[in-house]
Structure formats: structure tokens, C-alpha cells
Amino acid sequence: MNPILLNPTDVLFFRDGRPMAGSLSGHGAAWPLPNVISHAFHAALHRAELAGVHAHRRGRSGHYSSDKDHRDRKFGSLLTAGPFPVCTKGAAHTWFFPRPMDAGSQEATLTTLRPVPASCASSLPAPLQYPVGNAAPPSKEQVAAWWSKDAWNTYLGTVQRDDLAARPCFKSDTDFADTESTYGIGIDPNTGTVEESKFYSASYLRLREGWRLGTLATAPDKDFRNPDGCNDLIFALLGGHGGQILVGGQQRVCSAMLDPTIRKRLPLPLGKSEGFLDSASGRHLVKWVLLTPAIWPQIVADPEKNITAHNGGWLPNWIHPETGEVLLKSGDSARESGERRDVWRTRVRSLHHISSKLVAAITGKPLPVTGWALPNGTDRSEGGAKSTHLAVPAGAVYYFECSNKEAAQALAAALNWHGDTAGAAITNRRSTLMGEKGFGLGVCGTWQFHDSMIRRHPNQ
């Protein structure tokens, strides 16, 4: 994927759908969600009018246009991730990511929240078994909301722990962005004139000097070839060096350029792939931490299609809602080149589930994700607001117990964004919806039970 730095020429506006009338500011200064950046690149590809790209029929979920020759939908191969704050001061650029929710120390990568192996009754929803308790003394310190890649790797244990070296790698929102508020007059979209007595207030996001929006994007097209033989539409869009992208509400302009400091590995933290045995409990313990939000919708039961009901929400759809068992398959579930879809599905069904269970979680407050849809003649006769989804925020932590070493390694390979590779490509996007837009990227580490509770309950 192409690592791209977006440099806004003015303030940015990312509205979340809340009202902008009266004293409400519209909340337009929030950090943009992944779907906003995906839509920006999709619109930029349309404006570029690239010749010789693959086109397909309108529709989705098996409902397509009856006219097979009418193919006007393009850029379905677009894959994005981000955006993330990037500090461009100095020779090496530093990418930052949301803080994991189980780390609460100021300017330190220590884990302070841990599952408590208590046997008493609790109000935890199924299938959770353990509450999560704080191992640190009470404090009112403001914890930095953003960690650098190095701090994340130290926290996960993929590099040697060195909190002193990682000290400059913690940032708050105000370190790289400011909020500016202004007032405006409403415009009637039908007449283009001012609406009577229509005033609003809005907040805008302004990046500080030396900071950029870092994103990853690629769009391999099977019919497109540039003069150099490359089929990546994003690389062609930027001309190999740079261009302009309209991002967010009010179509604010950002200059886009490839990050020259990124070579082979993507600038995302690397998750652990082995070493999950906890010596204190003798169990194989894996935790999965979200780098980006994830959306898991409610699923309605359909006996004819062998689909069971699932509430979704904070609980991943690939977790059994009652037992907590992981429903992901162990083994090679990727579709091979030239393999028929029915053959591939039959092969995947024959694989065994990964022998692991979800036992605890920290999920935080949900994020509303919505948008606006244009009408088309196939599956949407009228335009309007899209359905609002509630996403689990980045930094959420899910704790798993695995039956053995092999199961722990298989779970990590299935949940790490890079799978079992060295991190040159994004392999896994574990969000049920909008995975192609960058939702559901996560990394794995290990975890331990709450120390004080282990001493109190020696039989646990």
C-alpha cells in the first residue's frame, strides 16, 4: 500500500451528524474516521478520469443491474487505512496511533488494567468471564491519547521494553491540532439563497506546523496499466510524486504526497506472533487491541441459510455470542487464484475453528458512523442518509484464552493486521463492515491476570 501524507491548506471539517443549530458547534473538529478518507480517494479517482480502468454493474449483495453491458461502477478495488497523525519534523517521520485502553500510565507503556480471575457473580454480559481491574493506584493524571509506533511495539513486546527511550512518543490532541470555531449562515440548496433566520456555529480542525494526516491506500486494477506497467490507480493518481485531494465536509483541499521515509514495512505497529504462555497461570493468553475502529452489526437468524442470530455491537461477529468461542478457521482460508467460489467455501467450511475463547474486554464508548448516499436505479431508488452504525473505538482490548500453543499462534495469525508476515501488507481486516475502508485493524499481545487477585485466590 502507498503511504501517503495529506497536508491541508486550510482548516478541515469532519461533521459527525449531530445538529449545528443554536449553541451546538457541529463537532466538526473530531479526528476523521477511516471511511471519510476512503470516500475522499474514491472521489479523487473519479475526478482524475483515468482511462482503461475496470468497470462493473451497479448493485450489491447479489442484486445487480439487469443490463450486463451497462457497466459504470469503478474503483471497487480501492483499499485504504487511516488516517493517523504523522510528525514530519526531522529526517524520520513518526506515525502515531490511539492509545490502548488497558494502559493508563502517564508517558509509560505499562499495562495497568488486567482481568481479575474472581469467582464471584457479576453483571458482565455473556460471554465474558472476568471483570477488568486497575493494578495501579488511583490518579487524576491526564493520559496521552496517542502513541508512536515505537511506543506501541514496546507495549506489545515486539521490541525490547525501554520506557525512557519511548518518552517523547506520547502525544495529546493539542500537540498536533487546534480547534477553531466560527459562525455561518444557512443556504437553501434548492434556491442557493440564504435561509431566513438560519444561523449555525461550527468547529474546525487545524493541524499544527510539521504534522500531517498519514494514510495508506492502494487500488490495483486488472484492466489498467500506466506507461511504466503499474496497475495501481493510487500511484497513477499521484503521478508517483504528489497531487491534491479534497477531504471531509466543505471539500477542503489537501496536498497529497508519498511518504519517502517508508520503504518495505508499513508504518503500523507489529503484533506478537508467539510467546503467549503466561508462567504465573500456565495458560496461553492472547489479547487483541484495535488500531482502528471496528463495526460488528446485528445479524438476524436465517435457518434456511444456516445463519444464527448475533447481537453484534461491542462483540465481534466471529465470536459465539453465548460461549465466547472463536469462530475463525485455523489454516489457510484464503481463496486461491482461479479457485471457484463454491469450491473455496466448501474447503473453508471443512477447516476447524481456532480453539480459543473470549473471556474479557475493554471497549469504551461507541462511535457513530454514518454518511450520505446518492440514488441509483438498482438497489437504492432514493438518496439520503445512510444507516448509522455504532463502531467500537480504536484502543479497545479483547482478551482470549487458548487451549494450547498452536491455537494461540493461529489466533494471532488470524487477528494481527499483518497475519504471520513481516508487515509489508495488510492481511486481516476483522471488521464485518467497511473493512476495505480501514476498519478493524488490530495487533496481538499477551496479558496477565491481576497480581493482587492471584495472591488472594491461589486456586484460580
C-alpha positions in Angstrom: 0.0 0.0 0.0 1.1 3.6 -0.7 2.0 5.5 2.5 0.5 9.0 1.8 0.9 12.3 3.7 -2.0 14.7 3.4 -1.2 18.3 4.2 -4.3 20.5 4.5 -4.1 24.0 3.0 -6.7 25.3 5.5 -8.8 24.1 8.4 -10.7 20.8 8.0 -14.3 20.0 8.8 -15.4 16.5 9.8 -19.0 16.6 10.8 -20.4 13.6 12.7 -24.1 14.1 12.1 -25.0 16.0 15.2 -27.0 19.3 14.9 -25.3 22.6 14.2 -28.1 24.9 15.2 -28.2 27.2 18.2 -25.3 26.7 20.7 -24.3 23.3 19.2 -20.9 23.5 17.3 -21.5 20.6 14.9 -18.5 18.7 16.4 -16.6 19.2 13.1 -13.1 19.2 14.7 -13.1 15.5 15.6 -10.4 13.3 14.1 -11.7 11.8 10.9 -13.0 8.2 10.7 -11.5 5.8 8.2 -14.5 6.0 5.8 -14.0 9.7 5.3 -10.5 9.2 3.8 -11.7 6.3 1.7 -14.5 8.4 0.2 -12.0 11.2 -0.5 -9.8 8.9 -2.5 -12.7 7.4 -4.3 -14.0 10.8 -5.4 -10.4 11.8 -6.4 -10.2 8.8 -8.7 -13.4 9.7 -10.4 -12.3 13.3 -10.9 -9.0 12.1 -12.4 -10.8 10.4 -15.3 -8.2 7.7 -15.7 -8.6 5.8 -19.0 -8.7 2.0 -19.3 -10.0 1.1 -15.8 -12.2 -1.9 -15.0 -15.9 -1.2 -14.7 -18.8 -3.3 -13.3 -22.5 -3.3 -13.0 -24.5 -1.5 -10.3 -25.7 -3.3 -7.3 -24.6 -5.3 -4.3 -25.4 -8.4 -2.2 -26.4 -10.4 -5.3 -28.8 -7.7 -6.7 -27.2 -6.3 -9.8 -28.4 -4.3 -12.8 -30.1 -6.5 -15.5 -28.2 -4.7 -18.2 -24.9 -6.6 -18.4 -23.5 -4.1 -20.9 -24.2 -1.1 -18.6 -21.1 -1.0 -16.5 -20.3 2.4 -14.9 -19.2 1.5 -11.4 -15.5 1.9 -10.9 -12.7 1.6 -8.4 -14.1 -1.3 -6.4 -10.6 -2.4 -5.6 -9.8 0.7 -3.5 -8.3 -0.2 -0.1 -7.4 2.4 2.5 -6.3 2.6 6.1 -6.0 5.6 8.4 -5.7 8.5 8.8 -3.2 8.7 11.6 -1.3 11.8 12.9 2.2 11.9 11.5 5.0 14.2 12.8 7.2 15.2 9.8 9.8 17.1 11.9 13.2 15.6 11.4 14.6 13.1 8.9 12.4 10.2 10.1 8.6 10.7 10.2 6.8 9.4 13.3 3.3 7.9 12.9 1.0 7.9 15.9 -1.9 5.7 16.9 -4.7 5.7 19.5 -3.6 4.6 23.0 -4.6 1.1 24.1 -7.3 1.2 26.7 -5.6 -1.1 29.2 -2.5 1.3 29.5 -3.2 4.1 31.9 0.2 5.4 33.0 1.4 8.8 32.1 4.2 8.7 29.5 4.7 4.9 30.0 3.8 1.8 28.1 2.9 -0.2 31.2 -0.3 -2.2 31.3 -2.4 -1.0 34.3 -5.8 -2.7 33.6 -5.9 -6.5 33.9 -8.6 -9.2 34.0 -9.5 -10.3 37.6 -9.9 -14.1 38.0 -12.7 -13.7 40.5 -15.2 -16.5 41.1 -17.9 -14.2 42.4 -21.1 -13.4 40.5 -21.1 -10.3 38.3 -23.3 -8.4 35.8 -20.9 -9.0 32.9 -22.7 -9.7 29.6 -22.3 -13.1 28.0 -19.8 -14.5 27.1 -17.4 -12.5 29.4 -16.0 -14.3 32.4 -13.6 -11.9 34.1 -14.0 -8.2 35.0 -11.1 -5.9 34.4 -9.4 -4.2 37.4 -6.9 -1.5 37.8 -3.4 -2.6 39.1 -2.2 1.0 39.5 -3.0 3.4 42.4 -5.8 6.0 41.8 -4.6 9.0 39.9 -6.1 12.1 38.1 -3.3 12.4 35.6 -4.3 13.1 32.0 -3.0 10.2 29.9 -1.7 10.9 26.4 -4.3 9.8 23.8 -1.7 9.0 21.0 1.3 6.6 21.0 4.0 6.4 18.4 4.7 3.2 16.6 7.8 2.6 18.8 5.8 3.0 22.0 3.2 0.5 20.6 5.9 -2.0 19.8 7.3 -1.6 23.3 3.9 -2.1 24.8 3.2 -5.2 22.7 6.6 -6.7 23.5 7.7 -6.9 19.8 10.7 -4.7 20.7 12.7 -4.6 24.0 11.0 -2.5 26.6 12.6 0.9 27.1 10.2 3.4 28.6 12.8 6.1 28.8 13.6 6.0 25.1 9.9 6.0 24.3 9.1 9.1 26.5 8.9 11.5 23.6 6.5 9.2 21.8 3.3 10.2 23.7 1.1 13.0 22.4 -2.3 14.5 23.2 -4.7 16.0 20.7 -3.5 19.6 21.4 0.1 18.6 20.5 -0.7 18.3 16.8 -4.1 20.0 16.2 -6.2 23.0 17.3 -9.9 23.6 17.3 -11.3 26.8 15.7 -14.9 27.9 15.9 -16.8 30.1 13.6 -20.4 31.1 12.7 -22.2 30.8 9.4 -25.5 31.4 7.5 -27.5 28.6 6.2 -28.0 28.3 2.4 -31.1 26.8 0.8 -29.8 24.0 -1.5 -32.8 24.4 -3.9 -32.5 28.2 -4.5 -28.9 28.9 -3.5 -30.1 31.8 -1.3 -29.8 32.5 2.4 -32.4 30.7 4.6 -34.4 33.1 6.7 -33.2 33.1 10.4 -30.9 30.2 9.7 -27.6 30.6 11.6 -25.2 27.9 12.8 -21.9 27.5 14.6 -19.2 25.0 13.6 -15.8 23.8 14.9 -12.9 23.1 12.6 -9.7 21.2 12.9 -6.4 22.9 12.2 -3.2 20.9 12.1 -0.1 22.4 13.6 3.1 23.0 11.6 5.1 19.9 11.0 2.1 17.5 11.2 0.2 15.6 8.5 -2.6 13.2 8.0 -1.0 9.8 7.3 -3.0 7.3 5.4 -2.4 4.1 3.4 -4.1 3.5 0.1 -4.0 1.2 -3.0 -6.3 0.4 -5.9 -4.9 -2.4 -8.1 -7.0 -2.5 -11.3 -6.8 -5.6 -13.5 -7.5 -3.6 -16.7 -5.3 -0.6 -16.1 -1.7 -0.1 -17.0 0.3 3.1 -16.8 3.3 3.7 -19.1 5.5 2.0 -16.5 3.3 -1.1 -16.4 2.0 -0.4 -12.9 -1.7 -1.2 -12.3 -2.1 0.8 -9.0 -4.6 3.6 -9.6 -3.5 5.5 -6.5 0.1 5.6 -7.7 -1.2 6.9 -11.1 -3.5 9.4 -9.3 -0.5 11.0 -7.5 1.8 10.7 -10.6 4.3 8.9 -8.4 5.1 12.1 -6.5 2.0 14.1 -5.4 -1.3 15.7 -6.1 -4.4 17.2 -4.4 -7.2 15.5 -2.5 -10.5 17.1 -1.3 -11.1 15.8 2.2 -14.1 16.0 4.5 -17.0 18.4 4.6 -16.9 21.6 2.7 -14.4 20.0 0.3 -11.2 21.3 1.9 -8.1 20.9 -0.2 -5.1 18.7 1.0 -1.9 18.3 -0.9 -1.0 14.6 -1.1 2.5 13.1 -1.4 4.0 9.7 -0.9 6.0 9.4 2.4 9.6 9.0 1.2 10.7 7.6 4.6 8.6 4.4 4.3 10.3 1.6 2.4 9.3 -2.0 2.8 7.3 -2.4 6.0 4.1 -0.4 6.6 4.4 2.2 9.4 2.0 0.3 11.6 2.9 -1.4 14.9 3.7 -5.1 14.7 1.8 -7.6 16.8 3.2 -10.7 18.6 3.1 -14.0 16.8 4.4 -16.3 19.5 5.3 -16.3 23.2 1.8 -16.3 24.7 2.4 -18.7 27.6 1.8 -17.0 31.0 4.1 -18.6 33.5 2.0 -17.4 36.5 -1.2 -19.1 35.4 0.2 -21.7 33.0 -2.3 -20.6 30.3 -1.9 -19.4 26.7 -3.2 -15.8 26.8 -3.7 -13.6 23.8 -5.1 -10.0 23.7 -6.2 -8.2 20.6 -6.0 -4.4 20.5 -7.7 -2.3 17.8 -5.6 0.3 15.9 -8.7 1.5 14.1 -12.4 1.3 14.9 -14.4 -1.8 14.0 -18.1 -2.3 13.1 -20.0 -5.5 14.0 -23.7 -5.3 13.1 -26.6 -7.2 14.4 -27.3 -10.4 12.4 -30.8 -11.8 12.1 -31.2 -15.5 12.2 -32.0 -17.3 8.9 -32.4 -21.1 9.3 -32.6 -21.6 5.5 -29.1 -20.2 5.0 -27.8 -21.7 8.3 -27.3 -18.2 9.8 -27.6 -17.8 13.6 -28.6 -14.6 15.3 -25.9 -12.3 16.7 -26.3 -9.0 18.6 -23.1 -7.5 17.2 -22.3 -4.1 18.8 -19.2 -4.5 21.0 -19.0 -8.3 20.4 -17.3 -9.3 17.1 -19.5 -11.4 14.8 -16.7 -14.0 14.7 -17.2 -14.7 18.4 -20.0 -17.1 19.5 -22.5 -14.8 21.5 -23.1 -17.4 24.2 -20.0 -19.5 24.7 -17.3 -16.9 23.6 -15.7 -19.4 21.3 -13.7 -18.0 18.3 -15.4 -19.0 15.1 -12.4 -18.1 12.9 -10.9 -21.0 11.0 -7.5 -22.5 11.6 -5.4 -23.0 8.5 -5.3 -21.4 5.0 -8.7 -19.9 4.4 -7.6 -17.5 1.6 -9.1 -18.0 -1.8 -6.5 -19.3 -4.3 -6.0 -17.8 -7.7 -8.5 -19.5 -10.1 -10.4 -21.3 -7.4 -14.1 -21.4 -7.9 -16.1 -19.7 -5.2 -18.2 -22.7 -4.2 -15.1 -24.9 -4.0 -13.4 -22.3 -1.9 -16.4 -22.0 0.5 -16.6 -25.8 0.9 -12.9 -26.0 1.7 -13.1 -23.3 4.3 -16.1 -24.9 6.0 -14.1 -28.1 6.4 -11.4 -26.3 8.4 -11.5 -26.4 12.2 -12.2 -23.4 14.4 -9.3 -21.9 16.4 -9.5 -23.4 19.9 -9.8 -20.1 21.8 -12.4 -18.3 23.9 -13.1 -14.6 24.7 -13.0 -14.1 28.4 -12.8 -10.3 29.0 -12.9 -7.0 27.1 -12.5 -3.2 27.3 -14.4 -1.5 24.6 -15.0 2.2 25.5 -17.8 4.4 24.2 -19.2 3.6 20.7 -18.5 5.9 17.7 -21.4 6.8 15.4 -20.6 6.1 11.7 -22.9 7.4 9.0 -22.9 9.1 5.6 -25.0 10.2 2.7 -26.0 8.0 -0.3 -26.9 9.0 -3.8 -29.8 7.3 -5.6 -29.3 4.7 -8.3 -31.7 2.5 -10.4 -30.7 -0.8 -8.9 -30.7 -1.1 -5.1 -31.4 2.4 -3.9 -34.3 4.4 -5.5 -33.9 7.4 -3.3 -30.9 9.1 -1.8 -30.5 10.2 1.7 -28.7 9.5 5.0 -27.2 6.1 5.3 -27.9 3.8 8.3 -26.0 4.8 11.4 -23.6 2.2 12.8 -22.0 2.2 16.2 -18.3 1.3 15.9 -16.0 0.1 18.7 -13.3 2.7 19.0 -9.6 2.2 18.4 -7.7 1.1 21.5 -10.4 -1.4 22.6 -8.9 -4.6 24.1 -10.2 -8.2 23.8 -8.7 -10.9 26.0 -8.6 -14.6 24.9 -7.7 -17.9 26.5 -6.3 -20.5 24.1 -6.2 -24.3 24.6 -2.5 -24.7 23.5 0.5 -23.0 21.9 -0.7 -23.8 18.4 -4.1 -22.3 19.0 -2.6 -19.1 20.4 -0.3 -18.7 17.4 -3.2 -19.5 15.0 -5.3 -16.8 16.7 -2.6 -14.2 16.4 -2.1 -15.0 12.8 -5.8 -14.5 12.2 -6.1 -11.3 14.2 -2.9 -9.4 13.5 -3.3 -6.9 10.6 -0.2 -8.4 9.1 -1.1 -12.0 9.8 2.1 -14.1 10.2 4.1 -11.9 7.8 6.7 -9.3 8.4 4.3 -6.4 7.9 4.7 -5.5 4.2 1.0 -5.7 3.5 -2.4 -5.7 5.4 -3.6 -9.2 5.5 -6.5 -9.1 8.1 -9.3 -6.6 8.5 -11.5 -8.0 11.2 -14.4 -5.6 10.9 -17.6 -7.1 9.5 -18.4 -3.9 7.7 -16.1 -1.4 5.9 -13.0 -3.4 6.3 -11.9 -2.2 2.9 -12.1 1.4 4.3 -9.7 0.7 7.1 -11.9 -0.5 9.9 -10.9 -3.5 12.0 -7.1 -3.3 12.0 -5.6 -4.7 15.2 -2.5 -6.2 16.8 -1.9 -9.0 19.3 0.0 -9.2 22.5 -0.1 -11.2 25.7 -1.7 -10.5 29.0 -1.5 -11.4 32.7 -4.1 -11.7 35.4 -4.4 -9.1 38.1 -1.5 -9.8 40.5 -3.2 -8.9 43.8 -6.2 -11.1 42.9 -3.9 -14.1 42.1 -2.4 -13.8 45.6 -5.9 -13.6 47.2 -7.2 -16.5 45.2 -4.3 -19.1 44.9 -6.7 -21.7 43.5 -7.6 -19.6 40.5 
